[in-house]
Amino acid sequence: MGLMDNLKGKAEELKEKASEFAGKHSEQIEHAVDKAGGAIDKATKGKYSEKIEHGASKAKDAVDDFAHKPKPGEEGVGGNGQGPSA
């Protein structure tokens, strides 16, 4: 097993840990996104409110995707919210 194989294995392991972390702490991450969006909106005096809301929504979706969570109103492929059925 070469160096690149070792690095790929470690990278995959770290990605899984980060995904697990994002899943466990998604509410706090979403709160931080909302808080940052509010601060930016305030700093720009509401001039870019719609774009900020859109960006915050995309960021929250990205966290859900990374954490392997279905978005609100979606279910997994298996229909039980648990992902593909066997």
N, C-alpha and C positions, 0 to 999 in steps of 0.2 A: 504494500500500500504506500503510495507516494505522498509527498507533502500536500499536493493539491487535493487528493482524496481526503486527507486528514482535515484540511481547511474546509472543504465542502461539508464534511460531517459535522464539524463544530458550528459552521454557519447555520446549518439546518437545526441543530440543537438549540442555538441561541434564538432563532426565529420562532421555534415552538415555545420557548420560555417567554418570549416577548408577547406572543399571541395569547398565551395563558394569562399573563399579567394584564393585558388589555381587556381580556374577558372578565377578569375578577374586578377590575377597577374602571370599567367603562363609564359608570355613572360619574365618578370623579373627573374622568377625562372630559366627558361631555360638559360638566359644570365649568371646567377650566376653559373650554372652547367658548362657551356662552359668556363667561366673564371677560375673556380677551376680546371677543366680538363687541361686547358692550363698551369696553374701554376704547377700542378703535373707533366705534361709532360716535362716542362722545368727543374724541379728539378731532374727528372730521366734521363735527357739528351736524351729524345726520346726513351729510351730503351723499354718502355711499351706502346708506342703510340696506338697500335691496341687495347690493353686491356682497356686503358683509354677511347678511343672512344666508345668501346662497353659498358662500364659502364655508360658513359654519356648518351648514347642512351637509355639504360634501365632506368636510372633515369628520363629522359624526358617522356618516356612512362608511368612510374609510376605516374608522376604528372598528365598527361592527363587522366589516368584511375581514379585517385583519384578525379579529377575535373569533371569527367563524360563527357569528351570531346572525340570525335572520333579522332583516329590517322590520320595523313595525308594519303589521299587515301582511307580512310574507311568512310562508312556512317553508320548511326544507323540502327537498325533492320527494321524500317519503311521506309527506303530508302530516308528520307528527312534530315538526319543528326540530327534529334531531338529525337532519341531513338525509343522505341517500338511504333507502331501505335495502336490506340485504336480500 
